[in-house]
């Protein structure tokens, strides 16, 4: 059956059923008869909990193209060898244990390795001829508290080591040259393969080098970029001295200290970024001659395969005009602008260009220009050769290339917006072929240089995780199961889960919801209901992964007798550009209208108590929670908002201005979205939770809202988590969810004598 036939069949199924499917993982009976099931506690459900029940996830790492290592906590469990035209796989055990590795390290005084699962298999070849792997040494990179070392895991020999700089951050090690880039405070350093330290920058406070820039937007996740052979290092230099320091308070010492962060708010002065290129051999740095960096963003950095050019995408501050630029890596001069892209609302480049490994004169460019993220083939003169993918679905990720079949391997939503499936796309004619199972949410890692195999990690509503080894050639669809994770909640009471669609507030767009019912659900009873919401860009809460992506707290609350409901409104992820930017310039308003449509569906169900509807969310979801409580006080009786955005004028430039423009150019939108203006509408019980070190959504949001409520004579509740940033992690996360639970149990569960739940 071809991919198009599969697509039509699955999409027809999705749209034909009001409730797409129901998952109920209750295990009421065993072979020996009925058993009494236990209820999960927060300690069971959250990392940091004393009895946390994690899903098993061994590490499998590619070693070249024909094998992958299976890493356990205390030994290399084995090597899966892949060979032959029929892709035969076999597991050969190796003898290297954690004890033996630590003995090798101890002999050289290199510290102690705490577990193998943090190790990295090295895929750098001894020689490459026409893109074909010649030989790869059986090396494993081990990192201790004091050193990094390479061990030949077959011969059990230590072959190389390098000290780990004390207090180093943002470490970026190149497996070809063995050079290490790292930062100390705000400056960039390189340690060469022989252990020599080179200081790349010497900047004063207010200028940051080698770290992420632009508030981690535009797909930026780091600040250093080694060239393919590790001979040169591209890096960001961010001058934020013109940005007023924002005070956060550290209460740890007896007299509290002020921690100052640079936080450019929408419509205010932004930082200025340059891109440097450092040569460890000459110890010289050049900077790209990009002109005045004021109100410009530089992202998606990519090296040319020959290391002679550096490519990046430049974006204007309005974020509606992007340019793909090529610079000379020796001189820093602009070589050419290869292409430009504009949009009336915004352009959002997320991925660097990707050169074809067999033809360095051609590259893949990703764009949402036709409304969905797709792949385009260009040559290095900037000429569009063809659009490789198209349709009302998203390319979510490019995994790599199969050089034998001349195809690109992707993850996409082609089968369903609720899924992520793997496809091979022919570079010759754009033909797509499904790889692996059609069901579930897949993520994968492709093998070394030829890309002939992949390790696929998949979960589905009733399966927590399966890891398989398979070919990237659709004509060779053998699969070898490496791991089938057990249900970590086996033997516990579990709610039932339904997924379906309703219409958005525009009356035409389908929105996906997840509905959870208690395990002992009685259709003749009426239950309180809680809406869990996020609602913002780049996030999808309902999908076809394990338990349909239900959160641990949702499971916990359903077990306590609540109906749990989640809806992905317009503005959220994986549905295309028009779906996302329907909220442009008035964040929180259209999203709220869609959430109300979800509640209308929810309260149409006879077992939902219309007088006991609550709402909870964090970050953008905190904004949505607060907005729903204020705009629809007759619907929502209790809310818990974590880390909420209250006033978008207090939010950072890059994200805020993309979706709202500036307060100067969109005063009406900022005014309508400012929740301080609605503080007088609060009627129900609202708990605001904020972290005192939140540098994503600064505490000023919550504090200013509290002042607005005092002025309006309304009475929200407040709880602060000291020492945490934009969420509560570790052991305190259990405390957080106990706090949230108690609030709903105090104010949403009880019914008044009038039956109004107020």
N, C-alpha and C positions, 0 to 999 in steps of 0.2 A: 504494500500500500504506500503510495507516495505521500509527501508531506502535505500537499494541498488537500488530498482526500481526508487525511487525519485532521487537518485544521477545520474543514467544513463539518465533520462529524462531531468534534468536540465543541465547537462554537454553537452548533445547533443544540447540543445537549445543555450547554450553559444557559442559553437564552430561553429554552422551552420550559424550564422548571422554575417555579417560584422559590423553592428551596433547593439549591443545587445538589447538596448531599448532606447527610448527617453522619457525624462521627461520634461513636459512643464507645469509649475504651474501658467501660466497666467489665471487670472479670468476676462475674457472680458465682461461677461454679468451677470446680476443678474435677479431675478424674475421680477423685475420692468423694465428690459431692459438693454441697454448698460450703463456702467459707465466709467468715465474717471479715469484711473489708474495713481498713483503717482510713481515716481522713488525713490528708496531707497537712502538715503544719508549715508555717513560714520558714522554720529552720530547715525543713525538707526542700523547700522550693527555691531558696535564694543562695547564691554563692556567698560564702561567709557564714552561712548557717551551720550549726554544729552537726546536723544530719543531712546536709545538702546532697540531693540525689542527682548527680550529673549524668548526662548522656555519654556513654563510652565513645571516645574519639582518639584512636591511635594515630600516630603520625606516619604518613607515607610520603617519601620525598624522592623525586626523580634523580636517578644517577645515570646521566647520559640519556640515550634514546631507547635503550633496550632493557632497562632494568630500573626498579625502584626499591628503595630501602624501607623496611618496616622497623620503626623505632619504638621500642617500649620504654618504660621509665628507667629500667636498670640494665638494658642490654639492647644490642641490635638484634631484633627478633629474627631477621632473615632478609634475603634479597629475592625479590620476584623478578625472574628473568623472562623477557619477552623475545621470542625468536621465531623465524620461519614465516613463510607466506600465509600460513593459516593462523598466525599469531598464537602460538602455543605459549603457555605460561607455566612456570614451575617455581617453587620456593626452595631456595637453598639456604640453610641456616649458617650463620657465621658465629664465631666463638667469642667475639669481643663483647665483654661485659662492662658495666659501669665500674666495677672494682678494678678490672684490668686497665681501663682508660685512666682512672685516677692514679694507678701505680705508675703509668708512663708519665703522667703530669707531675707527680710528686718527685720523681727522680730528677727532674729539671727545675723543681721549685716553682711550678707554674700554677699553683693553686688547686682548687678542688672543683670538679664538675658535680652539679647537684642532680642532674638527670639528663638522659639522652634526648628527650623530646624537644629540648631547646637547641639541639645540634643542627647543623646544616650540611647536606650532601653537596659536594662541590662538582660543578658541571663544566668547568673550564677545560678545554681539550689541549693536548700537547700539540696537535697540528690539525689544520683544517684545509681541505682541498676542495674547491668548488662548492663550499657549503656543506660538505659531507664529513661527518665525524671520523677522525682517524683513530684517536686513542684518548681515553680519559682515565686519569689515575683514580684509584679507589680511595678518595680522600673525604674526610669528615671534619668540618670546622667545629671546634669545641670552644665555648666561651666560659671562662671561670671569672671569679671576682677580680682577678689581677691580670689575666692574660687571655689571648686567643691563640689557639694552636690547631695545626693540621695533623691529623693522624691517618696513616694508611691502615684502614680497618681490616684489610685482608692479612697484611704482614704484621699487624700490631706494632707499628713503628711510629714514633714521633718524627715528623719530617720538617716542621717549621713552627716557629712561635713568634709572638709579638706582644709586648706589654700593653695592657689596657690603661689608658691615661686616667689618673684619679679624677673623679668628679666630672668626667666627660659626658656630654649629652649629644643627642642627634648623631650617633655614630653611623657611618656609611662606609662599609668595607667593600672593596672591589676584588672579586675572586680571581681575576686575571692578573692584575699587577700586585695584589696584596697590599695596596695602599689603603690607609684608613683616614677618612675625613671625620672631624668631630668638632664640637663647639665647647668652649669654656666661657660661661656667662654670655657675653654678646659678641665674642670673636670666634673666628674660624681657624682651625689648625689641621695640618696633615701629618700623619705618621707614616713614613715610607716603609717598604717591606722589610728593610733592615733595621727598623726600630728608631730611626732618626726623626726628631720632631721638627716641624717647620711651622712657624706662625705665619698664616696667610694674611690676616688682617690685624690692625691695631687701632680700633675705633673707640671713641669715647662713649659713655653712656648716652643712650638715645639713638645710636646707630647699631643695628643688629645684623650680623652676617651669618650665613649658613643655616638659617632657620626658615620655617614656613613664613609666608608673607600673605598679605591681603586677607587676613583673618581666616586662612585655610579654605577660602572659597575657590571656585574654578577648578576643582579637582586637585588642588595643591595639598600634598601631604608631607612634603619635606623641603629642605632648602639647599641640597647639594645633589649634583648630577655628574657621575663619572662618565667619561667617554667610553666607547666600547672596549678598548684595550686598557682602560684605566690610566692612560697617559696624561689626561687633562681633566680638570674639575671645573664644571660650571657651578656657580653659586649665586644666591640672592644676597644683595646688600640693601637693607631697608633703613632709610633715614626717617625715624619717627619723632625726632626732636621737636618738630613743630606741633605735635599732637599733645594737648594738655594732659599731664599725668592724672589718672583717675585713682582716688584713694580707696583701697580695701584695708580692713583692719584685722591684724593678727592678734588674737587674744591670748596666745600661748604664754608670753612673758607676763610678769606681774604688772608692769606698765605696758599696755598694749602698743604695738608698733603699727605704723602705716606702711602697707605694701602698695606701691604705686605701679599701675599698669597703664600702658598707652592704649586708649580706647577711643578711636575716632567715631563720633556719632554722626548720624545721617545729616547731611547738609553742612557739616563743619569741615575744617581742614583735614586732609588725609595725609598719610605718610607718602614718601617717595621711594621708589624702588629702582635699583639698577641690577644688571646681571654681569657678573665678572667671570673670567676664565683664568684659572691658575694652572701653571705648568710646574709640577714638582721637580723636574729635572733642572730647569733654569731658575726656579723659585721666583718667577715673574708673573704678574697679574695684568691683564688688560680688561677693560670694561667695554661692553657693547656701546657703540656710538648711536644710541637711540634718540638723542635729543632730550629736551626738557621732560623729566618724568612726572611733572605735576599733573594730577588728575588722569593718570594712565595706569593700566594694569598690565602686567607681563606674566604670562602663564603658559602651561603646556610645553615646557622646555623639552627639546629632543635633539640628540646628536645625529649628524649624518654618519652613515656606516664608515666612511673614510676619515672621519674626525676633522675634516677640513671646514665644516660648516656647523653652525648651531641654529636650530629653528625654534621659534616661539610664536605664540599668538598674543598680539597686543589688542587691548580692549580700551575703549574710551570710558570716562567716568559714568556717562549715561548708560553704558553697557548695551548699546544698540548698534555698535559698529565694531566688528572684529577684523583684524588683518593677520594673515599668516606671513611671517617675515623670515627671511634667510639672512644670516650674518656670517661674515668671514671670521673663522675661529682664530686666525693668526693676527688680524688687524683690528677686529671688532667693528668693521664697517658694514653697513647694510648692503647686501648683495642685490636683493630684490624683494618686492612684495608679491607673493605668489597668488594670493586670492584674498578677496574681501567679502564680508557677509554683513548684512544689515537686517534689522527687524523693527517694526514700529514700537514694540514693547521692550524686548530684550533678546540679546544673543548670549548664550551661556556655554562657552567652550569648556569641556570637562576632560578631554583626552588628547594627549600629544599625537602628532602624526606617526604613522607606523610604516617603515620602509619594507618593501618586499625583500625577503632574504635572498632571493635568486636574481633580483633585478633592482639595484640601488638607484635606478633612475625613476622609479615609481613608488608611490606611497598611498596609504589609506588615510582618508580624512573623514572624521565623524561630524555630522551636522543634523540639526532638527529643521532644516530649511523647508522641508515638505510637510512639516507638522509632527513628524516622528523621528527619533534618532536613527539615522541610517548611515551606511558606508558608501564612500565615493572614492573612485580610483583616479589619481592625478599623476602627472609626470612632474619632474623637478623644474620644468619651465612654467608650471602653474596652469597647465592645460588639463581640463576635465576630460578624462578618457571614457568613463562610464559610471553610472550609479549602480552599485553592486547589489544593494538590497532596497526594497521598497514595499510599502503596504502599511495598513493601520495597526502597526505593532512596533515595538521598540527593540533595537539592538542594545542590550544592557552592558555587554562586556565583550571584548575581543581577547580570546585566550591565546592565540598564536596562529602559526601556519603549519600545514602539512606540506612539506616541500616535495614529497613524491607525487602527490595528487594535484599540486598547485592550487590549494584551497586554503581559505581562511576559516578558522574555527571560532564560533561565536556562541554567546548565550543570548537568548531573546525571549520575548513574550508572544511569539507568533501563534502558539497554540492557545494561549489564554492570558489575559492580563494578570491572572492569579498565579501564573507559573513562570519558571525560567528553565528553558530547555536548550539543549546543545545542538548546533547545526554546523555542517560543513558547507561553505559557500564557494562554489567554483569561481576562480578568478577569470576563467575563460568566458563563461556565459552567464554567470550569476545564479546557476541552478543550486538550490538548497536541498540538503538531505539531512533528515533527523538522525542524530547519533544518540543511542541509548534509549531509555524508556520515555514514553510520552507523558507519563504522570509525574507530578511532584515539582519541587523546586530544586534545581541542579546548580552546583558550582563545581568547577573542575580546574585542574592544573595539567598543562600539556607537557609532554616530554621534551628533552633537551633541544637539539639543533634541527633534527629532521621533523619533529612534531608528529610522529607516526602513532603515538599512543597518548592516552590521558588517564588520569585518576579522577573519577567522578564521585562526588559526594552529593547524595540526594536524600531528601526527606519528603514525606507525603503525610496527609492527615492522620493516617494510622500507622506510620512507620517513622521512628525518630531519626534514624540515619542508616544508610547503606553506602558503603564505599566500594566502588568497582574499578577494575582495570579493564580498559577497552581500547579498541583501535579508533583512530580518527578518520579512517577510511570507511565510508558508509557501506562499501561492498564487503567489508570484513567485520561483521558485527558480533564477533565472539565477545563474551563478557566473563570476567572472572571476579567473583565476589571476594574482597579482601576482609570486609568487616560487616556484620549485621548487628547493629547495636540493640541490646535488649531494651524493652520498655522500662524506663527507670521508675515508673509509677505502677508497675505490676503489683497487684495485691492491695491497691488503694482505691478508695471511692473516687470516681471521676465523673464530671458532668458530661452531658451530651452537647454536641456542637452542630449547629446548622449554618450553612452559608447560602446566601441568595442575593437577589438584586431588587432594588426599588428605583423609582425615578427620582432624579434630582429636582431641585426647586425650579429648574428651567423647563420641566415637564417632558424632557426628551432624553436626557443622558442617564444611562444605567449606572448605578452606584452599587458596589458590593458591600454586604454586611456580614457580620458574624454574630450569631445568637447562641448563648450558652444557658443551659437549664440545669438545675440541681439534679443529682443522680436519682433522688427519690421524688422527682417531679410529680405533682398531682394537678391535672388540668382543672380540677374543681376549686383549687385554691387561688388566692391572689398574692403575688410576690412583689416585693420592692425591686426596682430595676436600676442599674447603674450603667451609664454610657461612659465608656472609656474612649477618649478622643485625642488625636494629634492634629491632623487636618492640614498640616503645612507641606511645602515642597520637599522633595527628596525622601519622602517616607511613605510606606504602604503598610498598613496594619493587618489587612486581611489577604491571605494567600493560601496556596495549597501545600504549604510545608507542614511539619509536625503540629498536630492539633490546630491546624489552620492559623498558625502563628499566634495562638492565644498566649497571653502573658501569664506568668506564674500567679500573680495576684488575682487575675480573672478566675483561674481555676480555684484558688482558695476561697474567693467570695461566692462563687457558684456553689461550692460545697457547703457554704454557710447559709444558703437559702436565698440567694439573689439571682435575678435574671441579669446576665451580663451582655451588653450590646456594644458593638463597634461598627462604625461606618466610615469608609474612605470617601470623603467628600471631594467635590471639585477643588483643585489646587494641590492634591496629593500626587503621588508618583506613579509612573509606569502606564499612564493612559494617554500620553501625547501632549504636545505643546498647548493646544487650545484648551484642553481639560485643565492643565496646570495654570495657564495665565488668565483664566476667567476671573481670578481674584486680583488682578493687577490694579494697583493704586488704591485699593480699599480692603486690605487684608482683614480677615476675620468676619466679614459681613456676608458674602455669598456662601462661605463655608458654614456659617451659622444657619443660614436658610436651609442648606442641605441637611444639617444635623437635625433640624426641627422636622423635616420630612421623615427622617429616620425614627424620631420619637412618635410621629403620627402613626407610622407602621407599628411601632412597638406597643403603643397604647391601644391599638385596634385589636390586640390579642387579648382574649378574655381573662387570661391568667396574670396579666400585668396590672398592678395597682396604679392607676393614673395619678393618684395623689402622693405616690412615693417614687419619684423619679430623681435620681442623683446623677452627677457628672464628675469625672476626674480626668486630669491630663497634666502633662509636664512640658515645660518650655513653650513651643508653639501651642501645645495642648493645654498648657497653663493659661495662655491667652484665651484660647477657645473656651475653657472651663469658666473663666471669669466673665467673658463676654456673654456666654449663654445664661449664666446666672443673672446678669444685669439686663440683657435685652429680652429675656423670656422668663421673668420671675414667676409667672403663673404656671410654668411647666416644670422648672427645675427647682427642687426644694432644698437640696444639699449639694455642695460642691467642694472639691479639694483641688486647688490649683498649685502645682509645683513650678518654681522658677519661672513665673509668668512674664511675658512681655505685656506691659500695661500701656506704654506710650511709645509708638514706633520712632518718635523723634529721639528717644533715649537709646535706640538700638544702633548697632555698628553700621558703618557706611556700605560695605560691599554687599551684604545680604539685604539690608534694609532698603537701599536705593534701587536695587535690582527690581524688587517687587512693589515699591512704593514711590519711586522717584524721590526727590528731595522735599523737605518741608516747604522750601521756598517755591518750588514749581507745582506742588500738589497740596496746598494748605487745606483744601476741603477734605481730601482723603485722610490726611493725618488727623484732622479734627474729628471726623466720623469714626476713626478707629481708636481714638484715645479713650481708654476705659475710665480714666479719671472723671471724664464728663458725665459718666453714667453712674457714678458712685451712689447717688441718691436713690437709684432703682432697686438696691439690694433689699430683698424681703426674706429670703431663706437663710440658711446657715452656710457660710463660706469660710473655709480654712485656706489661708495662703501659707505655703511652705517655701522658704528660700534658704539658700546656702550663703554664708557670710563671705565666702571667697569666690563667688560666682563672677567670672570674668567673661562669660558669654552673654548672660542677661543680668546686668549688674543690679545689686540690691536696691538701687534708687527706684527701680520700677515698683517694687512692692512697698517701699517706704513712702513714696509719693502717693500711692493709692491709699495707704492707711490714712495719710493726712487728708486726702479728698473725702474719705468716708467719715472722718471726724468732723470735717466741715459740713458734710451733708447729714450728719446725725444718723448714720447707719453703722452696723456693728459686725464687721468681719472678725475672724480669729486669725492669729499669726503664730507660726512656729519657725524657729531659726535652727539650722544645723551648722554649728561652728566647725571650721576647718575643712569644709567640703567646697567643691567648685560647682559645676552646673548639674550635678546630680549627687546622690548619696550612695557611696560605694563601700565595699567591704562589709565588715560586721555590722556597721550602722545601717546597712540597707534593710536588714531584718527589722530593726527598730522603726525605720521609716514606714514600712508597710503595716506594722502593727499600729502605728499612730494613725495612718489613713483609715485602717479598718475600724478602729475605735470611734473615729469621728462619724463614719456612716452608721455604725451600730448605735451610737448615742442619739443621732438626729434623724436618720432615715428609716430605721427598722421599726421604731414604735409607731403605733397608730393612735391618734387622739380619739377622744370619746365621740367626736363628730365624724370620725372616719376620714378626716382631711389630711392627716399626716403632718400637720403644721405645729 
